[in-house]
Amino acid sequence: MIDVGIITGSGVYELPTDGEARVVESRFGKAEVSIFRAGPWTVGSISRHQKNHRHLPHTIPHQAHLTALRQLGARAVLSTTVVGAVDPSVHLGRPVLFDDLFFPSNLLPNGAECTVFTEPGDPMRGHLIWNEPFAPRLRRKLALATGDLGLEAAVGGVYGHTNGPRFESRAEIRWLGTAGVTAVSQTCGPEAVLAGELELPYALVGFPVNYATGISHSRTEELDGLLALSTEVLPLVMLRTVEMLEEEDLIFDHGYVYRVEGGVGLRKG
């Protein structure tokens, strides 16, 4: 059984401390999890894209990933993603610790609704209601960890999710900009939603490697260099954050699932 889940993105296909490999099966399919110790905690790590970047964004089995971590006993999830900056004031190469989400489609890559509540009559079904989608306590620990590593992070920002796998057009980036999106990628909206439905605190650190279409021109060599840097920085941030976690950080208290077993307005007592 594990305490904390980690989901890593592009370029981070394994962590330096990866240990026992486990295949976890659920009604949503299989997930490959590596289990190891970090500080006082047992960690289960998932490579979102898998080795050799097997999955593009539209084939990632998000439901299987989050359900596997929950089945293994995870009480919180930390996640990484490389992002394109929508806000022109964002500094490339400076981690962003998001505090809000723009994901209006609420769809999985296959077009299905983004939810674990897929069965009619499931007694656990309900509506996820957030104060915010990213866990404040975990974000504070991410901020402490980045500072401890000598990194300057931007604390706060809106993560924008698009389905991909193509990149966004200029018009779509302008739309994201009007919604206040700080940076965008194609993977983490479903994770935040599914983690919330499973009542798992979830935090996301983004690493800006380029400016989104129409914001500013990014040179290929600069993009390659920042992608390489992300593979060094993000594993360190994840592992240092886990080492700093305390019991209270694993509490889901920034939202709840409003359950409707028995029907709305039909409850007694």
Secondary structure, DSSP 8 states (H G I E B T S, - for coil): --SEEEEE-TT--S-TT--EEEEEEETTEEEEEEEEEETTEEEEEEESS-GGG---GGG--HHHHHHHHHHTT-SEEEEEEEEEESSTT--TTS-EE--EEE-TT-B-TTSSBS-S--STT-TT-EEEEES-SS-HHHHHHHHHHHHHTT---EE--EEEE---SS---HHHHHHHHHTT--EEESSHHHHHHHHHHTT--EEEEEEEEEE-TTT----HHHHHHHHHHHHHHHHHHHHHHHHH--GGGG---SEEEEE-TT-TT----
